[in-house]
Amino acid sequence: MSEISVKEYVKRQEELEDEANKLMPYDPSHCTYSMGPIRQPIFACRTCNSIGVCYSCSIQCHSTCDLVELFDKRNFSCDCGTERQFEHGEKFTPCNIRKNTTPDIPDMSNRYGQNFKGLFCSCHREYDPNTTTTMLQCVLGLECNEDWFHDHCILGIEENPDPVTEDRKLPGFPELSSFEGFISWVCIDKYSSIFEKLLSHEACDKIIAHKVYRRDLVSDQNSEGMTLESTKKRGLEEMENSSGSYSLFLKEGYREEFKRLRDSLPEGDSLKSFFMHTAPFLTCEEKVYEPPEEQEQGSLVEMGETALAQNLSHQQTLASLVAFQQIKSKLTDFLRPFAENDKVVSESDIKQFFDTQKK
């Protein structure tokens, strides 16, 4: 194989490299356990007692496990290698990053809900990556634990069993471009007096984009539920009269408006207390921890040129590039069925591939 043919091959593989970097852009060498409870991306490991682990541990310690990506969770500490992972008498295995010799003490502030078993929304279903259903995360999350909700469940209607299209539009559901945040009826029902007071305040118009009622399919025992077609026929007004539960959709810049409202209220006001002590994160942008970015390695050609500059022989350099070629070829073959069947490639699929190569 000549150096020119290697360059030609590498050029064809650069797009694949870019895609891999997008899927796993961070350096997976920093466990966040020592940082304590922070807002960070969390993965649920259903193999290891459904614990929550950080990005790095999901790769370094749980790559062969059944993982569910939960995205950002507030005030959460990594539970990889803690007593919570082995609380049912499982054999101890250390965190591959921290190298702890005994199980560490878990953070008791961690909140565990249905998401850690891979279930979402009030319908308690697993996430389906092949659906065009919109899912929104509750920005309050005090009662629902920052759960994700389907658009049809927000409206309280049954999902249309027929295949959906990308231009799917549910009557009564706001345009995604018309709001920035979403608070679920689950949390609003828990703090109903607070939100009624908010809605009656003059500042409400600067904060609330939409107030959307839902039809309660659970408590309405005499109803067969509202399908997508029945919703079109009956109209939004009848939906609003069918249930007292509602969700709120917040305007762009709602955090700053919440802050202004908080500062304008007198001491002792229940709404002010709610913003000060119960949900202070609503009045400021939450900082989300991100693992350090992976160091840029350059293309295979650049790595080969670097090797030559370090006095490696031309033969050794080409041998290294051929090894890269072989692994890239295997990865291409692995990904081809996904492309042919228009199937979503998950992070766990990529992890499984590389784990297989180690054996």
Disulfide bonds with the S-S distance in Angstrom:
none
